[in-house]
């Protein structure tokens, strides 16, 4: 599958950096960080399948997502540095495990290669419950979504995927498939492989997504893994602490 790509900067002697967003996200979520990191290399942000402007598909397992990313790397003709957050972090991990020659350095943001018990299906139900065809402004969309989603920052994040310029307005998310595949998205498949390259697992200090009990599973798959935390940041660490996140990524990849 050919993923939609948003490119920043121009090629340099450094490997291009591939940025992979999380569930309900898109390439545009990473625009500010990508632009700043592109002062020294080309940065490629992708819309994952069933998100943004990329094609929709019936399957949304991590082997599928990794194959999509492998297509982007193959298009570039060499190894890339790869940064992935949450669902995108799992896809990036799977790419590194299944195609280790395609990944130079890996940064996994606030996710571990484990199955999680929490589901995001309630957010899908909230989005599906909106009558988007009758919404004509961001404020009206936010007010309607607020009936089901209390946190303003979560609403703002979700509404980045609402295309109000379409006629009628529509979600740039394949909500049906994402809901059906939610167990695969929150889960993690058995994989008999290792990535021996440099891998940084960067988590938010206020997040519970990467716990001490997850380290054996991480080390089993990524024996050279290193760990770091951003203080005062939760799961959306790149949005909550963008400058420290950028500084850490820059140091790791350069």
N, C-alpha and C positions, 0 to 999 in steps of 0.2 A: 504494500500500500504506500502510495506517495503522500507523505505528510505535508501539510501547509507549513511553510517556513518563513520566519521574519529574520532578516540578517542585519547585523550591525557591524560597522567597521570594515576593514579590508584585510586580506591575508597577510601575515607576517611570517617570520621564521618560527614563531611559536605555533603549536597546534591550535586549530580552531577549537572553540569551546561550544559544546552542545548543551543547551539548557532544556530540561524536561519538567514541565509543570505537573501539579498534582490534580486530584479529582476536582471537577467542576471549574478548572482553571483554563488558561490559554497562554499562548506566546505573549500576548499583550500584557499579561500580569507582570512579566519580567522585564518590560521595556526599559525602565529607569536603570536598573542594575546592569542590564546587558549593555546599554549605551555607555555607561561608565567603564565597564570592563573591556569594552571594545577599543580603548585607547592604545592597547598593546597587541591586539589579536582580533581576528574575526570571531564574532559570537553569533551562533545560530540558535534561535528559539523556535521550537516546533509546537504546533497544535497536535495533540495526540488524537488518535482515532476517536470518533464519537464526541469530539470537542472542537470548538472554534470553527475554522474553515476547512478542517480536514474531512476526508470521507467518513461515512458511517459504515459500521460493520456489525454483524450479529454476535461476534465473539469479542470478549474484552479480557482475556487472560494475559498473564505476564509473558508467556512465550510469544503471544501475538504482538504485544507491545514492543518486546525486544526485537522481534523481526522487523517491525516498522522502523525502529531506530537504526538497526543494521543497514537498512536501505539508505538512510540518510548518510551514514558513515561511508558506505560503499560509493555513494555519489561523490563524496569528497576525495575518494581515492587514497585514504590513509587513516591513521589512528587519530582519534580526537580525544581531547579532555572532555569529561562528561560530568554534569551537575544535575541531580534530580531531587525534587522535593516530594515527599509523601508518596502518592501513587507513582509519580515520576521517578522517585528514588528507587522504588521497587523495580520499575521497568529498567532503570539504569543498571541496577545490580544484576538483573537477569541478563542484560546485554553483556556485561563484563564476564559473567559466569559462562555464558554459552558462546561468546565470541571474544575471548580475552585479547586477541591480537588487534581488535578494533578500538580498545580503550587504553589510553595512555595513563591518565590519572583520573581518579573517581572521587567525587564528593557527594555523599548521601546526606540530604537534609531532613532530619527529624523523622526517621523511619527505620525499622529493623526488618530483617528477613524472617518475619514470624507472622502468624495469623493473629488478627486482632478481633476482639469480641464485639466492639462497637460497630454499628452500621450507620451509614449516612442516608439511608432510605427516607428518613423523615424529612430531609431537605428536598429530596426529589418529590415527595408528596406535596410539600409546600409549594414548590415551583409549579407542579402540575395543577395544583388547585387554583392557580391564578388564571383569570380570564384575560390573557395577554392581548388578545385581538382587540380588546376595548381600551387598552392602556395607551396613552399618548404622551406620557412624560415619565422621567425617572422618579420624580417625587411621587406620582401616583402609583408607580410600581412598588416603590419602597413602602408606601402606606399599606398597600394590599399585602405585601409579603410580611409586613410587621405583625399581621394577625397570627402568623404561625412561627415566625423566627424573631425572637426577642433581641438578639445581639446585633447592633447596628453594623459592626464591622463585617459580620458574616453576611448580612443582607447586601452590603456594598460589594463584597466579593462576588456573590452569586449574580448580582445584577449586571456585572461586567459581561456576562454571557447572554444578556437579553438584548436582542437586536431590535431596537425601536425604529430603525430606519426601514426595516422590511415592511411590506404591506401584504398581510397584516404582520404585526410584531411577532417575533418567534424567539424561542430559545436556541442558541447555538450549541445545544447539548442533546445527545440522543438519550433522553430520559428513560425511555422504555428499556433499552439495552443496558444502561448503567444500573437500573434498578434490578433487572433480571440477573445481571452478572455481579451484583454487590458482594456475594460471598467470595467470589474469586478476587475481587478488588481488595477486600479487607483481609483475605487469606494470603497464603504463600505456598506454592507447590514444592514438592520434594524435588531437589535437583542435586545430582551427583557430579559436582564440579567445584572448582576453586578458581578464584582470581588472585594471583600472587602479586599483582601490581600494587602501587600506592593507593590506598583507600582511606578517606577521612569521613568519619561519621560525626557530623556536626548537629547537635541538638539544642533545643531551647531549654534553659534551666528550669522553666516553669511548666514544661511539657512532660507528659507521662508516656510518650510514644517510644522512647528509647531508655530502657531501664537497665540497671546493673545485671539483672537476670537474663537479659538478651545478649550479653557479651559473648557467652560461649557459642551461641548460634552464629553470631557475626564472625567470630574468629575461626570457626570451622570452615566457613566459606571464603573468608577474606583474612588469611593468616597474617597479613601485614597491616591490618586495620589499625588506625589511630583514632582517638576519641577527643572531642572538644565540646564545650558548651558555651552558649551565649547567655550571659546573665540577663535577667529581666525580660526574657523572650519566651513565648510559648511555641505552639506547633507552627504557626505562620511566622517563623522567625525572620524570614527575609523581608516581610512587610512590617513587623514590629520593631526590628532592629536592623534597618537596611544598611546603614553605614558600617557597623561592626561585621555584618554578614559579608558585605562586599570586601572589606579589608581582609577577612579570613580567607575568602575565596581567592583573592588576588595573591595572598601569601602562599596558599596551597598550590595554585596552578603555575606560579611563576618562580 
